[in-house]
Amino acid sequence: MHVLGILDRGADDGTLERVVDRVVDQLSARGRVGVVRYDATIADGTHAARETAIGGDVTYELGADGDWTATGTGLSVQGALDQLATDCEYAVVVGVSDLRYPALVVGDDADVPETAGDVIGAIDAPTDIDGSLVDDLEAAEPHRTLESIVADVKRSPKADRSGAIATFTGRVRAKDDEDDARTQYLEFEKYEGVADQRMAAIESELEARDGVLEVELYHRTGVVEDGEDIVYVVVLAGHREEAFRTVEDGINRLKDEVPLFKKEVTVEDEFWVHDRS
């Protein structure tokens, strides 16, 4: 699922809603769209509803504390995105300035916080949006979860022949030993083009095995914080034996063959892991 943040930076009244509607319309032409609106307008502990409703296949209205919702789901912004990822090709997040996803700015982009994602456009009116916006969004890294990848392989045409799905999740480890300095986050960079091609080749080679039906490899880039997931391997297979074996081979080959570079930041130090080795 590709995620687009939309930020209001001094736009005229009503412009933001019209921009969001236009963006949702463009994305809907290519796939299912979820919308997350973060509304900081809270008075006396109640939700101050907006007059304009935003379209989309699924909509979450989140309150200023990040957990309260008008729909009673109790989701944070990230939790809403995780929910949408299993069923939507796109998500639009309105009013969140510290997303790590591409952002469209309505108004002056000079006022965008450094914590915002990459700004892929700054506009003043809905008519400024063209087809290149969707292309630019799709060029960015998608948001995927283990649940969304499992849902994808279950929708495979080969799923009728599957009796097993095996998965592996790699996450940021805070410490190797009790006395180690705590890791705050890891930062990953990939050799553009080469890393994706190598992962696709590994998937194809593993899928050529007898009894293996689908293989999905996914590795995040950018900053991944303590306790967050880094990498997923998902295998759809006829039986558990080939599923387990292929999951192990998949993560081993990804680590050995895919050009990814890791920076580790602890409470005491920071270093590129290949330099330290």
Contacts in CASP RR format, 6 or more apart in sequence:
PFRMAT RR
TARGET T0000
AUTHOR 0000-0000-0000
METHOD contacts of the structure
MODEL  1
MHVLGILDRGADDGTLERVVDRVVDQLSARGRVGVVRYDATIADGTHAAR
ETAIGGDVTYELGADGDWTATGTGLSVQGALDQLATDCEYAVVVGVSDLR
YPALVVGDDADVPETAGDVIGAIDAPTDIDGSLVDDLEAAEPHRTLESIV
ADVKRSPKADRSGAIATFTGRVRAKDDEDDARTQYLEFEKYEGVADQRMA
AIESELEARDGVLEVELYHRTGVVEDGEDIVYVVVLAGHREEAFRTVEDG
INRLKDEVPLFKKEVTVEDEFWVHDRS
1 81 0 8 1.000
1 84 0 8 1.000
1 85 0 8 1.000
1 88 0 8 1.000
1 89 0 8 1.000
1 90 0 8 1.000
1 91 0 8 1.000
1 142 0 8 1.000
1 143 0 8 1.000
1 144 0 8 1.000
1 148 0 8 1.000
2 89 0 8 1.000
2 90 0 8 1.000
2 91 0 8 1.000
2 137 0 8 1.000
2 138 0 8 1.000
2 140 0 8 1.000
2 142 0 8 1.000
2 143 0 8 1.000
3 81 0 8 1.000
3 90 0 8 1.000
3 91 0 8 1.000
3 92 0 8 1.000
3 93 0 8 1.000
3 99 0 8 1.000
3 101 0 8 1.000
3 102 0 8 1.000
3 142 0 8 1.000
3 143 0 8 1.000
4 23 0 8 1.000
4 27 0 8 1.000
4 90 0 8 1.000
4 91 0 8 1.000
4 92 0 8 1.000
4 93 0 8 1.000
4 101 0 8 1.000
4 102 0 8 1.000
4 103 0 8 1.000
4 104 0 8 1.000
4 137 0 8 1.000
5 92 0 8 1.000
5 93 0 8 1.000
5 94 0 8 1.000
5 95 0 8 1.000
5 96 0 8 1.000
5 99 0 8 1.000
5 101 0 8 1.000
5 102 0 8 1.000
5 103 0 8 1.000
5 104 0 8 1.000
6 16 0 8 1.000
6 19 0 8 1.000
6 20 0 8 1.000
6 23 0 8 1.000
6 92 0 8 1.000
6 93 0 8 1.000
6 94 0 8 1.000
6 95 0 8 1.000
6 103 0 8 1.000
6 104 0 8 1.000
6 105 0 8 1.000
6 106 0 8 1.000
7 95 0 8 1.000
7 96 0 8 1.000
7 97 0 8 1.000
7 103 0 8 1.000
7 104 0 8 1.000
7 105 0 8 1.000
7 106 0 8 1.000
7 112 0 8 1.000
7 116 0 8 1.000
8 16 0 8 1.000
8 95 0 8 1.000
8 106 0 8 1.000
8 107 0 8 1.000
9 105 0 8 1.000
9 106 0 8 1.000
9 107 0 8 1.000
9 108 0 8 1.000
9 109 0 8 1.000
9 111 0 8 1.000
9 112 0 8 1.000
10 106 0 8 1.000
10 107 0 8 1.000
10 108 0 8 1.000
10 111 0 8 1.000
11 19 0 8 1.000
11 106 0 8 1.000
11 107 0 8 1.000
11 124 0 8 1.000
14 52 0 8 1.000
15 106 0 8 1.000
15 124 0 8 1.000
15 125 0 8 1.000
15 126 0 8 1.000
16 94 0 8 1.000
16 106 0 8 1.000
17 50 0 8 1.000
17 52 0 8 1.000
17 54 0 8 1.000
18 125 0 8 1.000
18 126 0 8 1.000
19 104 0 8 1.000
19 106 0 8 1.000
19 123 0 8 1.000
19 125 0 8 1.000
19 126 0 8 1.000
19 129 0 8 1.000
20 35 0 8 1.000
20 54 0 8 1.000
20 55 0 8 1.000
20 92 0 8 1.000
20 94 0 8 1.000
21 54 0 8 1.000
21 55 0 8 1.000
21 126 0 8 1.000
22 126 0 8 1.000
22 129 0 8 1.000
23 92 0 8 1.000
23 104 0 8 1.000
23 129 0 8 1.000
23 133 0 8 1.000
24 33 0 8 1.000
24 35 0 8 1.000
24 54 0 8 1.000
24 55 0 8 1.000
24 56 0 8 1.000
24 92 0 8 1.000
26 129 0 8 1.000
26 131 0 8 1.000
26 133 0 8 1.000
26 134 0 8 1.000
27 33 0 8 1.000
27 89 0 8 1.000
27 90 0 8 1.000
27 92 0 8 1.000
27 134 0 8 1.000
28 56 0 8 1.000
28 57 0 8 1.000
30 89 0 8 1.000
30 90 0 8 1.000
30 134 0 8 1.000
31 88 0 8 1.000
31 89 0 8 1.000
31 90 0 8 1.000
32 57 0 8 1.000
32 58 0 8 1.000
32 87 0 8 1.000
32 88 0 8 1.000
32 89 0 8 1.000
32 90 0 8 1.000
33 56 0 8 1.000
33 57 0 8 1.000
33 58 0 8 1.000
33 88 0 8 1.000
33 89 0 8 1.000
33 90 0 8 1.000
33 91 0 8 1.000
33 92 0 8 1.000
34 56 0 8 1.000
34 57 0 8 1.000
34 58 0 8 1.000
34 59 0 8 1.000
34 84 0 8 1.000
34 88 0 8 1.000
34 90 0 8 1.000
34 91 0 8 1.000
34 92 0 8 1.000
35 54 0 8 1.000
35 55 0 8 1.000
35 56 0 8 1.000
35 58 0 8 1.000
35 59 0 8 1.000
35 60 0 8 1.000
35 91 0 8 1.000
35 92 0 8 1.000
35 93 0 8 1.000
35 94 0 8 1.000
36 59 0 8 1.000
36 60 0 8 1.000
36 62 0 8 1.000
36 77 0 8 1.000
36 80 0 8 1.000
36 81 0 8 1.000
36 84 0 8 1.000
36 91 0 8 1.000
36 92 0 8 1.000
36 93 0 8 1.000
36 94 0 8 1.000
36 96 0 8 1.000
37 50 0 8 1.000
37 54 0 8 1.000
37 59 0 8 1.000
37 60 0 8 1.000
37 61 0 8 1.000
37 62 0 8 1.000
37 94 0 8 1.000
37 95 0 8 1.000
38 62 0 8 1.000
38 63 0 8 1.000
38 64 0 8 1.000
38 66 0 8 1.000
38 77 0 8 1.000
38 93 0 8 1.000
38 94 0 8 1.000
38 95 0 8 1.000
38 96 0 8 1.000
39 47 0 8 1.000
39 48 0 8 1.000
39 50 0 8 1.000
39 61 0 8 1.000
39 62 0 8 1.000
39 63 0 8 1.000
39 64 0 8 1.000
40 63 0 8 1.000
40 64 0 8 1.000
40 95 0 8 1.000
41 47 0 8 1.000
41 48 0 8 1.000
41 50 0 8 1.000
41 64 0 8 1.000
42 48 0 8 1.000
42 63 0 8 1.000
42 64 0 8 1.000
42 65 0 8 1.000
42 68 0 8 1.000
47 61 0 8 1.000
47 63 0 8 1.000
47 68 0 8 1.000
47 70 0 8 1.000
49 70 0 8 1.000
53 59 0 8 1.000
54 92 0 8 1.000
54 94 0 8 1.000
57 88 0 8 1.000
58 84 0 8 1.000
58 87 0 8 1.000
58 88 0 8 1.000
60 69 0 8 1.000
60 71 0 8 1.000
60 73 0 8 1.000
60 75 0 8 1.000
60 80 0 8 1.000
60 83 0 8 1.000
61 69 0 8 1.000
61 70 0 8 1.000
61 71 0 8 1.000
62 68 0 8 1.000
62 69 0 8 1.000
62 75 0 8 1.000
62 76 0 8 1.000
62 77 0 8 1.000
62 80 0 8 1.000
63 69 0 8 1.000
63 70 0 8 1.000
66 76 0 8 1.000
66 77 0 8 1.000
67 74 0 8 1.000
67 75 0 8 1.000
67 76 0 8 1.000
68 74 0 8 1.000
69 75 0 8 1.000
73 80 0 8 1.000
73 83 0 8 1.000
75 83 0 8 1.000
77 93 0 8 1.000
77 96 0 8 1.000
77 99 0 8 1.000
81 91 0 8 1.000
81 93 0 8 1.000
81 143 0 8 1.000
82 145 0 8 1.000
82 147 0 8 1.000
82 148 0 8 1.000
84 91 0 8 1.000
85 91 0 8 1.000
85 143 0 8 1.000
85 144 0 8 1.000
85 145 0 8 1.000
85 147 0 8 1.000
85 148 0 8 1.000
86 145 0 8 1.000
86 147 0 8 1.000
86 148 0 8 1.000
86 151 0 8 1.000
87 151 0 8 1.000
90 137 0 8 1.000
91 143 0 8 1.000
93 99 0 8 1.000
93 101 0 8 1.000
97 112 0 8 1.000
97 113 0 8 1.000
97 115 0 8 1.000
97 116 0 8 1.000
98 113 0 8 1.000
98 115 0 8 1.000
98 116 0 8 1.000
99 116 0 8 1.000
99 117 0 8 1.000
100 117 0 8 1.000
100 222 0 8 1.000
100 223 0 8 1.000
101 117 0 8 1.000
101 140 0 8 1.000
101 143 0 8 1.000
102 117 0 8 1.000
102 118 0 8 1.000
102 119 0 8 1.000
102 120 0 8 1.000
102 136 0 8 1.000
102 137 0 8 1.000
102 140 0 8 1.000
103 112 0 8 1.000
103 116 0 8 1.000
103 117 0 8 1.000
103 118 0 8 1.000
103 119 0 8 1.000
103 120 0 8 1.000
103 121 0 8 1.000
104 119 0 8 1.000
104 120 0 8 1.000
104 121 0 8 1.000
104 122 0 8 1.000
104 123 0 8 1.000
104 133 0 8 1.000
105 112 0 8 1.000
105 119 0 8 1.000
105 121 0 8 1.000
105 122 0 8 1.000
105 123 0 8 1.000
106 122 0 8 1.000
106 123 0 8 1.000
106 124 0 8 1.000
107 122 0 8 1.000
107 123 0 8 1.000
107 124 0 8 1.000
108 122 0 8 1.000
109 119 0 8 1.000
109 121 0 8 1.000
109 122 0 8 1.000
112 119 0 8 1.000
118 140 0 8 1.000
120 133 0 8 1.000
120 136 0 8 1.000
120 137 0 8 1.000
120 140 0 8 1.000
121 133 0 8 1.000
121 136 0 8 1.000
123 129 0 8 1.000
141 220 0 8 1.000
141 221 0 8 1.000
144 218 0 8 1.000
144 232 0 8 1.000
145 229 0 8 1.000
146 167 0 8 1.000
146 169 0 8 1.000
146 229 0 8 1.000
146 232 0 8 1.000
146 234 0 8 1.000
149 167 0 8 1.000
149 216 0 8 1.000
149 218 0 8 1.000
149 232 0 8 1.000
149 234 0 8 1.000
150 165 0 8 1.000
150 167 0 8 1.000
150 234 0 8 1.000
152 216 0 8 1.000
153 159 0 8 1.000
153 165 0 8 1.000
153 214 0 8 1.000
153 216 0 8 1.000
153 234 0 8 1.000
153 236 0 8 1.000
154 165 0 8 1.000
154 236 0 8 1.000
156 162 0 8 1.000
156 213 0 8 1.000
156 214 0 8 1.000
156 236 0 8 1.000
158 213 0 8 1.000
158 214 0 8 1.000
158 236 0 8 1.000
159 213 0 8 1.000
159 236 0 8 1.000
161 213 0 8 1.000
161 238 0 8 1.000
162 213 0 8 1.000
162 236 0 8 1.000
162 237 0 8 1.000
162 238 0 8 1.000
163 237 0 8 1.000
163 238 0 8 1.000
163 239 0 8 1.000
163 240 0 8 1.000
164 235 0 8 1.000
164 236 0 8 1.000
164 237 0 8 1.000
164 238 0 8 1.000
164 239 0 8 1.000
164 240 0 8 1.000
164 242 0 8 1.000
164 243 0 8 1.000
165 234 0 8 1.000
165 235 0 8 1.000
165 236 0 8 1.000
165 237 0 8 1.000
165 243 0 8 1.000
166 234 0 8 1.000
166 235 0 8 1.000
166 237 0 8 1.000
166 240 0 8 1.000
166 243 0 8 1.000
166 244 0 8 1.000
166 246 0 8 1.000
166 247 0 8 1.000
167 232 0 8 1.000
167 233 0 8 1.000
167 234 0 8 1.000
167 235 0 8 1.000
167 247 0 8 1.000
168 231 0 8 1.000
168 232 0 8 1.000
168 233 0 8 1.000
168 247 0 8 1.000
168 248 0 8 1.000
168 250 0 8 1.000
168 251 0 8 1.000
169 229 0 8 1.000
169 231 0 8 1.000
169 232 0 8 1.000
170 229 0 8 1.000
170 230 0 8 1.000
170 231 0 8 1.000
170 232 0 8 1.000
170 251 0 8 1.000
171 227 0 8 1.000
171 228 0 8 1.000
171 229 0 8 1.000
171 230 0 8 1.000
172 183 0 8 1.000
172 185 0 8 1.000
172 186 0 8 1.000
172 224 0 8 1.000
172 225 0 8 1.000
172 226 0 8 1.000
172 227 0 8 1.000
172 228 0 8 1.000
172 230 0 8 1.000
173 183 0 8 1.000
173 227 0 8 1.000
174 182 0 8 1.000
174 183 0 8 1.000
174 226 0 8 1.000
174 227 0 8 1.000
175 181 0 8 1.000
175 182 0 8 1.000
175 183 0 8 1.000
180 266 0 8 1.000
181 266 0 8 1.000
181 267 0 8 1.000
181 268 0 8 1.000
181 269 0 8 1.000
182 226 0 8 1.000
182 266 0 8 1.000
182 267 0 8 1.000
183 226 0 8 1.000
183 264 0 8 1.000
183 265 0 8 1.000
183 266 0 8 1.000
184 225 0 8 1.000
184 226 0 8 1.000
184 265 0 8 1.000
184 266 0 8 1.000
184 267 0 8 1.000
185 223 0 8 1.000
185 224 0 8 1.000
185 225 0 8 1.000
185 226 0 8 1.000
185 265 0 8 1.000
186 223 0 8 1.000
186 224 0 8 1.000
186 230 0 8 1.000
186 262 0 8 1.000
186 263 0 8 1.000
186 264 0 8 1.000
186 265 0 8 1.000
187 222 0 8 1.000
187 223 0 8 1.000
187 224 0 8 1.000
187 262 0 8 1.000
187 263 0 8 1.000
187 265 0 8 1.000
188 219 0 8 1.000
188 220 0 8 1.000
188 221 0 8 1.000
188 222 0 8 1.000
188 224 0 8 1.000
188 230 0 8 1.000
188 260 0 8 1.000
188 261 0 8 1.000
188 262 0 8 1.000
188 263 0 8 1.000
189 221 0 8 1.000
189 222 0 8 1.000
189 260 0 8 1.000
189 261 0 8 1.000
189 263 0 8 1.000
190 196 0 8 1.000
190 219 0 8 1.000
190 221 0 8 1.000
190 258 0 8 1.000
190 259 0 8 1.000
190 260 0 8 1.000
190 261 0 8 1.000
191 259 0 8 1.000
191 260 0 8 1.000
191 261 0 8 1.000
194 259 0 8 1.000
195 219 0 8 1.000
195 258 0 8 1.000
195 259 0 8 1.000
195 260 0 8 1.000
198 257 0 8 1.000
198 258 0 8 1.000
198 259 0 8 1.000
199 217 0 8 1.000
199 219 0 8 1.000
199 254 0 8 1.000
199 258 0 8 1.000
202 215 0 8 1.000
202 217 0 8 1.000
202 250 0 8 1.000
202 253 0 8 1.000
202 254 0 8 1.000
202 257 0 8 1.000
202 258 0 8 1.000
203 215 0 8 1.000
203 216 0 8 1.000
203 217 0 8 1.000
206 212 0 8 1.000
206 215 0 8 1.000
206 235 0 8 1.000
206 246 0 8 1.000
206 249 0 8 1.000
206 250 0 8 1.000
206 253 0 8 1.000
207 213 0 8 1.000
207 214 0 8 1.000
207 215 0 8 1.000
209 242 0 8 1.000
209 246 0 8 1.000
210 242 0 8 1.000
211 237 0 8 1.000
211 238 0 8 1.000
211 239 0 8 1.000
211 242 0 8 1.000
212 235 0 8 1.000
212 236 0 8 1.000
212 237 0 8 1.000
212 238 0 8 1.000
212 242 0 8 1.000
212 243 0 8 1.000
212 246 0 8 1.000
213 236 0 8 1.000
213 237 0 8 1.000
213 238 0 8 1.000
214 234 0 8 1.000
214 235 0 8 1.000
214 236 0 8 1.000
215 233 0 8 1.000
215 234 0 8 1.000
215 235 0 8 1.000
215 236 0 8 1.000
215 246 0 8 1.000
215 250 0 8 1.000
216 232 0 8 1.000
216 233 0 8 1.000
216 234 0 8 1.000
216 235 0 8 1.000
217 231 0 8 1.000
217 232 0 8 1.000
217 233 0 8 1.000
217 250 0 8 1.000
217 254 0 8 1.000
218 231 0 8 1.000
218 232 0 8 1.000
219 230 0 8 1.000
219 231 0 8 1.000
219 254 0 8 1.000
219 258 0 8 1.000
219 260 0 8 1.000
220 229 0 8 1.000
220 230 0 8 1.000
220 231 0 8 1.000
221 260 0 8 1.000
224 230 0 8 1.000
231 251 0 8 1.000
231 254 0 8 1.000
233 247 0 8 1.000
233 250 0 8 1.000
233 251 0 8 1.000
233 254 0 8 1.000
234 247 0 8 1.000
235 242 0 8 1.000
235 243 0 8 1.000
235 246 0 8 1.000
235 247 0 8 1.000
236 243 0 8 1.000
237 243 0 8 1.000
237 246 0 8 1.000
261 272 0 8 1.000
261 273 0 8 1.000
261 274 0 8 1.000
262 272 0 8 1.000
262 273 0 8 1.000
262 274 0 8 1.000
263 270 0 8 1.000
263 271 0 8 1.000
263 272 0 8 1.000
263 273 0 8 1.000
264 270 0 8 1.000
264 271 0 8 1.000
264 272 0 8 1.000
264 273 0 8 1.000
264 276 0 8 1.000
END
